[in-house]
């Protein structure tokens, strides 16, 4: 599916996202994949203090392939193209470390979150604990260039997709698709799968109606996955920012255990990939068919708004 050396090719930059519209009658569901981008700009590869392989350690590799059948069930599929180690779309645009840039950024305009402090801001400092991407500050203009050309277009399109579904159907459902390291770590091998297969994040009930989240969990269990809710991934920026059940917008984050479908050390699919893809396709078919029945129409403001 991918060769690690591919990321260093000086190909023309792709657009910030690829959108696959619904096939046939559209449904109220949007699937988004913000972290599986495989375009690593040549300047990043050249100037990074890490090898091309290590730059991929935070990539949600192949998640776009796993959810690729969503449009066939009436859902839109929005997929980011650029690498997460270049820019993280599951962050606010001002979630930046001011000390990463020269001259330093004005802290008064920034959101210094716990993620920024951990090196995982909108422009990441690290791909994993102790693995710094850069060994020198970036030019300040680099921050705004990445945000203006990638972050803003992606979220403008995602917002328009969600708003269009709410206008058409009276409600919208956003499924934000991710992968997570196995709890045993890559060194445990793919046959050791501690922890759940999937973590569903609904920000503890504030980003998605409880009936809808429970329905998704039940369908995933029927598809053969073990599921945990909100621990350790309750939902990131996308889930928090877009989810507003009181305004009939429901956002649910899916974190899939990487060891189910790929070798975490080589970042290559293994022979379990096809089975996981088939089970997720079954889930998407059931979910898109039944999602609108999971909650009645609600008057805006009836439920608490998700944390911003």
N, C-alpha and C positions, 0 to 999 in steps of 0.2 A: 504493500500500500504506500509505503514511503521509504526512501533511503535517507539515512541520517545526513549523508553528504549533500542531499538536495537543498538543505537550508542555506548553504553557502553560495548557491548559484546567483549571479548578478542579474536575475531576471527583472523585467520591469515590475514595479510594485503593483499588486492587484488593488482593486477598490477595497475600502475598509470592511465591506461585508458582502456576502452573497445572499440573495433572497430567493427562495423557492416558493412561489405562491401555491395556494391550494389547487389540487386537481379536482375538478367537478365543483359541486356545491360547497361553498366555504362553511366552516364551523367557527365557533366562538373561541377557538384555541390557537395560541401562538407558541411554538417551540423556539427557544433561543439557545445558541451555543456560543458563549463568549470566549472560551479558553482553548479551543482546539485549533486555532490558527497555526498554519505551518509556514508562513512567510516570515523569514528572519532577514531583515534588511542587511545588505552586505556591509554597511558601515557598522552595524551592531556586531556582526560576526567578526569583523576585522579588529574592532577596538575593544571588544569584551575581554575581561581577564579570565574568562572561562572557555573551555572547549565547546565546539558546536553541540556535542552530546550533552554536556552539562547544562547548556542553555535550555535544553528541552525538558529538564527535570520537573518544571512546574506546568508543563503543557498537559492539557486534558486530551491526550493523544487519542485520535480516532472516534471521539464522542460524536462528531458530526456524521460519521459513517453509521454509527450504531442507531442514530435517530433519523436516518436519511429517508425512511419511508413515511414520515409524518405528512407530507403534502398529499399523498395518496388517500389519506383519510380526512381530507378537508381542512387541515391545519397549515398555517404558514410556518416556514422554517427559515430563521435568520441565523446565519453562521458568520462569525468573525473570521477574517483572513490572516491578520497579523498576530505574531507570537505574543503570548502572555508575558514573556520576559522583556518584551519591548514596551508593551502598554497593557494594563489590566483593565478590562471593560467592566469588571464587577466592583468598581470603586467609583466614588464621586470624582468629578474632574479636578477638584482642588485638594484631593487627598494625597498631598505631596510632601516629601522630605525636603525642607528648604536647603539643607546642607549638601544635597547631592549636586547642586548647581552653582555655577560661577558666572556672575555674582549671585549670592544667595537670594532666594525668593523672599518676598515680604510675608512674614508669618501672619500678619493680620488678615490676609486674604485666603489663608490655608486652613484646612481641617486636619489637624495633627491627631489622627486616630490611633488606636492601639495597633492597627495594621501597619500604619506608617512607621510607628516606633519599632515594629518587628521587621522592618525592611521590605514590607509588602504593600507599598502604596500604589497609586495609579501608574507611576513609572517605578517599577520595582528596583530596589537596591540589591536584593538577593533572590536567588531561585530556591534556595533551601537554607536552613540554618547554617551559618558559617560559610556559605558560598556566595561571595560578593560578585556581582556582575561587572562592576567597574573598579578600576584602581586609580581613577582620577575624576574630578568633578566634570559634569556635563555642562556645555554652554547653556545659559538660562533660556535662550531662544528655543532650545531643543524641547523643553517642557511644553511650551505653547504650540510648537509645530506639531508634536505628536497628538496633543489634545484636539487641536483644530482640525486635523486631517483624518483622525481615526475615531477618537472618543465621541466627539460631538455628532458626526454623521451617523454613527452606529446608534446612539441613543435617540437621535431625532427620528430615525426610521423605526426603531422599536416602539417609541411612544406613539407614532402615527398608526402603527399596526394595532396596538392595544386600543387606542381611542376609536379606531374604525370599527373594531369588533363590538365595543360597548355601544356605539351608536346604532349599529345594525341589529344586534341581538339583545340589547339591554344589559348585557354583562360581557366581560372578557376574562379569559383564563390564560395566564402566562406560565409556561413551564420552562424554568431555567435549568439547563442540562450541564452537568459537570461530572468529573471523576475524582476519586479520592485515593490516596495511598492506602494500601492494605494496612491494618493495624499492626501486623507483624513486621512491616517494612519489606523492602524489596529483597533483602538478604534471606528471607524465609522461604523464598521460592513460590511458584504459582500454585502449588498443591496445598499450601498452608493458608487457610483463609479465616483467621480470627476476625471477630466482629461481624457486623451485618454486611449483606451484599449491597444494600442501598440505605442511605440516610435521606429521609424526606424532611426538608426545612420549610416551616411555615411561620417562622418568627414567633413561635409559641402561640399560634392562633391569631395573630394580628394581621398577617399578610394574606391569609387564605381562609375561607369559610371552613369550619371544622368538618362539616358533612362532606365537602369536596375533598379535603385532605384525607379523610378516612376512606372515601371511595377509592382514591388513588392507591392508598396503602393496600386495601383489600385486593385490588386488581393486580398489583405487583406481586403480592403473596400468591395469588392464583396462578401467576405466570412462573412461579417457582423461585422467587427471590425472598430472602429474609430481609426484613425492613425494621429500621429504628427511626423514631421521630426526634428531630431537633438536636440530637447529641451525637457528635460534637459540632454539627453544622446546622445552625438554626436558620441560616439564610444570610446572604451577603447584601451588598448595595442594591442589586437589581430587585431581589425579593422585597427588601425593606422599602425601596423607593417607589416601586410600581404597585405593590400590593395594597389595596384599599377596599376591603370587603364591603364597608359601609357605602362605598360608591360603585359597588358592583364590579370591581376589578380584583381578581384573585390571582396571587402569585405564589408559586410553589417551586422550591429548589429540589432537584434530584442530584444526589451524589452517588456515583456508581463505583464500587470497589474495583480498582484497576486490575487486581490479581485475577479477577474472573475472566478477563479477556486478553490480557497482554502480559509479557514479561516486563516487570518493572525496572529491571536493570538494563536490558537492551532497548526498551521502548519499542518493541515489535509485537504484533498480535501473535497469540498462540492458538492452539487448536480449539480452544473454548470460545473463540470470537463469534463464530457462526451461530452457536447455540444462544449466546447472550443477545445477539442481534435479533434472532428469531423471537425470543421471549419478549424483548422490548417492543418489537413490532406488534406482537399480540396485545401487549398492554396499550399501545397507542391506538390501535383499532378499537378496543373496548372503551378506552377513556374518551376519545373524541366522540364516539357514538352516544355515550351516556352522560357526559359531563354536565350538559345543560339541565339534566333532571335532578342533579344533586342538591340544588338550592332553589328556593322560590324567588320570584322577583322581590327585591327589597327597596325600600325608600332610602335614597342616599342619606348617610349619617346614622343609620340604624345600628351599625357596628363600629368598633373603635378603628381609627385609622392606623395604618402601619407606621412604625417609627421611621422618621426621616433620617 
